[in-house]
Amino acid sequence: MIAREQRLPRWVRRAVIAVAALGLLYVILGPLTSLDPAQQAGLPLLTDKLWFRIATTVAMFVVMAAGWNIIGGLTGYASFGNIAFFGLGAYAVGVLVSNQRWPFVAALIAAPIIAGLFGLLMGVALLRLRGHYFAVATLGVGVAVGEVVNNVPSLGASTGLFLPIVRSDLLFFYLMLGAALLAVIVTWVILRSRFGYGLLAIRENEEAAAVIGVNTTFYKVAAFCLAAALTGLAGGIFAQWNSFVNQENVFPISANVQMILMAVIGGTGTVLGPVAGAVVLELIIQTLAGGGTNAVYSQIGLGLLLMGCVIFIPRGVIDFFGGRSRLSLGYLRQTLRETSA
């Protein structure tokens, strides 16, 4: 008989919530100690340049994973081309700031709009496909957009675009953190709305959803546009933060794989799953960045970690700490039966 799922003790859940709350408080308030008034007051410096870069990168991937989660986790359409939205958002800011001399704020507002409009066109064309056909098609679009950008002179071609340097780690950290908070709030609102119920119905059975009155085409395209806009917003912030954009740094397929893994590890279809996955996976990736022999073994360990997550906690770490999954032989047999069905 398959072992029954058990919930974690209440004190464990409370401890996890308390630790998470303290961590969030540190992330929000810790950077303020780098300001001159705080240093003049004698407060200890809780952050440095490396911390800012890692924290900003983690927040960026929270936005990207949360955007992918809307179309991949809630709607059930695994897109491998969301990096196109990130790149378009980055290039929108790059072109408007560098070539058109727009202020960064105005260009940043345009970034999610341009990415969302492209998501609309891409969604209407590709969301007629399903399964691996949709995944491969979106991957092709993601690669194609990067190649097109790399060959258009007005977009910098292979040289790329140089933006005015803004030396403010604090500014870009809070901008990316705000975008991450917005992505989480959007997911939370969706999951508690009629629109969200429609997306979940499509994920479970699209034909049945259509029968009960869900406009599946509209819902899928709208979800794709939201995912595109959020991802484009992250790309727009990255462009000014990095002060340089080209095909290699804003259209990397590896980033597309990372955002999917983050959502899967944290828990697809949940509000905080992409957040947990982005924090865990990005910190591991940053740890492996040093290279060398140890990095090779660490990469193997990362692969084993991902394999273990897929087998033992396929719903992600959020469900695991919620007590809905547990490490047991019975749960392993249940998971293998479900995935092989």
N, C-alpha and C positions, 0 to 999 in steps of 0.2 A: 504494500500500500504506500502511496506517495505521502511523504511527510507533510503535515499541515503547516502552513505558513504561520509564523509567530511574530508578534510585534515586540520591538525592543522595550525594555523596562522604561517607565516614565522618567526616571532620574537620568537615564542615558540620553533620552531625547532632549530633556531640559539642558543637560550639560552641553550637547552639541549646539543647541540654539544659543546658549550663553556664549560659547566660544565663537560662534559665527558673528554674534552681535558685537563682541569685543573686537574681533578682526575688522568688521566693517567700520567701527568707530575709529580704529587706528588708521585705516585707509583714508577716511575722510578728514580727520583732524591732524594726523601725523605730518603731512606735507606743510601745514601751516607753520611748523617750527622752523622751516627754512627761511621764513620772511625776516627781514632786518629787524622790525620791532621785537619779534620773538627772541632773536639772538641777542639783541641789546638788553632784553630783560633777563638774560641768563638761562633761558630754557634749553634743555638738551636737544641736540639735532637728531631727529628720529629718522631722517631720510637723507639720501645722497643722490648723485646723478644716476648711478646704476639702478637704484631703487625706483626712481622716477621712470626710467626707460622700461624696466620690467613691468611695473604697475600699469603704465600707459599701454603697453603691448597686451597685457592680460585683459584690460578693459576693452581694447579694440577687438580682441577675439571673442569677448563676451557678446559684443554687438553682432559680429559676423555669425557666431554659432546660434544666437537667438534668432537672427534673420533666417538662417537655414532651417531652424526648428519649426518655423511657421509653415513653410512649404513641405519640408521633409518629415517632421515629427507630427504636426497636427493634421496635415492634409494627406500625408502618405506618399508624396511624390518626391523621390530622392533625386535632387538636382545636384549635378556635378559641375555646374557652370556659374554658380553664384559669385565666383571671383570676377566675372565680367562686370557685375554691378559695383564691386569695390573699385575696380580699375576705372570705370566710367566716372564714378564720383570723384576719384583722385584727379583724373584728367579734366573734369569740369572745373574744379578749383584751379588746377594748374593753368589752363588756358585763360580763364577769366581774370586771374590775378596777374599772371605773367604777360600775356599778350594784350588783354583788354583793359588792364589796369583797374579792375574792380577792387573794391575793398574786400578783405577776406570774409567778413561777415556776410555780405551779399552773395559772394561766390559760394559760401558754405550752404546758404539757403537753396541755391540752385542745384547743388550736388544731388541731394535725394530726389529732387523733382526730375532731373534728367535720368537718373538711374531708374526711377519708378516708371517713367514713360517707356524706357527701353524694356523694362520688365513687362509692361503691358503688351508691347509688340511681340516680345519673345514668348509670353504666356499664351497669347491667342494662337500663335503659330505652332507651339510645341506641346501644349497641354492636351492635345488630342491623342498624344502618345501615352503609353503607360509602361511601367516596369523598367526593364533594362533598355528598352528603346528610348524612353524619355531620358534616362540617365546618360546614355551615350550621346544623344542629340544635344543635351545641355552642355556636356563636356566639349563637344565640337564647337558650339557657339562661343564658349568661354575662350577657347584657344584661338578661334577665328577673329574675335574682337581684338585680342591682343596683337595679332599679326597685322590687322588693318591699321591699328593705331601706330604700329611700328613703321609703317610705310607712308604715312601722311605727313608731308612737310610742315603744314600749319600746326600740327600737334607735336612738333619736335622730332618726328621720325625716330631713327635709332639714337639720336643725340639726347632726346628727352627734353624736359622743361625744367628750368631753374626758377624757383620762387624766392622772393625776398626772405632773408633769414630773420626769424622772430625768436629771440633767445629768451624763452620763458617756459621752462619745464613745467612749472606750476599751472600755467594757462592750459597747455595741451593735455595735461593729466586730468584736470577738472572738466575740460571739454569732452574727452573720451569717457570719463566716468559718468558725465551727464548723459551721453549717448547710450552707455550701457544701462543706466537706470531707465531711460526712455524705452529701450528695447524690452526690458523686463516688465515694465508697466503695460506696454502694448500687448505682450503675451498674456499677462494676467487679465487684462480687459477682454481679449479675444476669448479666452477660455471660459469666461463668465457671461458671454453674450450669445445671442442666437446665431450670429455669424460663426462663432467658435463651435457650437454644436453641429452646425452644418459641415464644417471642415472635418470634425471627428466622424460624422456619418459617412462622408466621402472616403475617409481613410479605412473605415471598417468594411463598407460595401457601397461602392459608388452607384451601382444600378438600383439598389434598395433606396439609397438617398434620393435619387431622382424620382422614384415612384412616390415617395412621401412628400414630394413638393420642393425639394432643395434644387435651386438653380445651380447645378454643379459647375457649369462653365463659368458663370459669374463668380462663384465662390473661389474656384481654383485660380482664376486670373487675378482676383482681388488679393488673395493670399500671396501670390507671386509678386505683385506690385509692392505690397507691404514689405516683403522680404528684401526686394530690390532697393527700396527707399532707405531702409535701415542700413543695409550693407553699403550703399552709396554714401550715406552720411559718415560712416566710419572711414571710407576712402577719402572723402573730402578733408576730414580733420588730419588724416595721415599725410596728405599732400603738403599742407603747410607746415606740419610738424617736422617732416623729413626734409623740406625745402627743395626736393628734387623728385621728379617722377619720370619713369620710363617703363617700358614693357616688362623688364625683369623684376622690378620691385613692386609693381601694383597688379600684375597679372600672373603671379606664380601659382601653378597648379598645386604645389605643396601646401599653400595656405588654404586652398579649397578642401584638400584632404583633411587638414587639421581641424577646420571648423566642423566638418562632419563627425570626425572622431570625438571632438569635444562634446557635441550634442549627444552622441551615442553613449559615451562614458558617463556623462552626467545624468542622462535620462531624457530620451526624446519624448515630446508631447507634454513636458512639464514646464513650469515657470522657471524654477531655479536650476534645472538640469544643465542647461548650457553654461550657466555661471560656474557651477561646481566643476564641470568638465574643462572649461577654459582655464580656471585657476590651477587645477591639478596637472593637466597636460602641458600647459605653457611653462609652468615651473619646472617640470621634468625636462622639457626641451631646452630651457635656459641652462639647466644643470649640465646637459650634454654638450653645450655649445663649445666647450673648451677643446674638444678633439682628443686625439691620442688613443692609446690602447684601452684605457678605462672607458672612454666614450663608446667604443665598439661593444664592450660588454654591457654598458648601460643601455645601448640601443637594443641589444638582445633582451635585456630585462624589460624594456618598454614594450617590446613585442609580446613577451609573456604576460605582462600586465594587461594589455589590451585583450589578449586571448582569454585570460581569466575573467575579465569583466564581461565579455560577450557570453561566456559559458555560465558563470555563476550569477551575474547580476545583469541580465540582458536589458532590464528596464532602467539601468543606471544606478549611480550611487545614491541619488535622492530617494528612490524607492527602497534601497537597501537600508539606509539609515532611518527610513520610515517604518521598517520592520516588515515590509512586504516580501522581502527576499532574504534568504539566509544560506550560509555556506554549509551544505550537507550533501551526502551522497544521494539521498532521495530527491533533493531539489535538482541536483545535476542530472539524474535520470529523467526527471520531468522536463527539464529544459531541452535535453537532447531529443526527446520524443516530440516536443512541440516544434523545434526547428527543423526536424526531418520530415514532418508531416506534409 
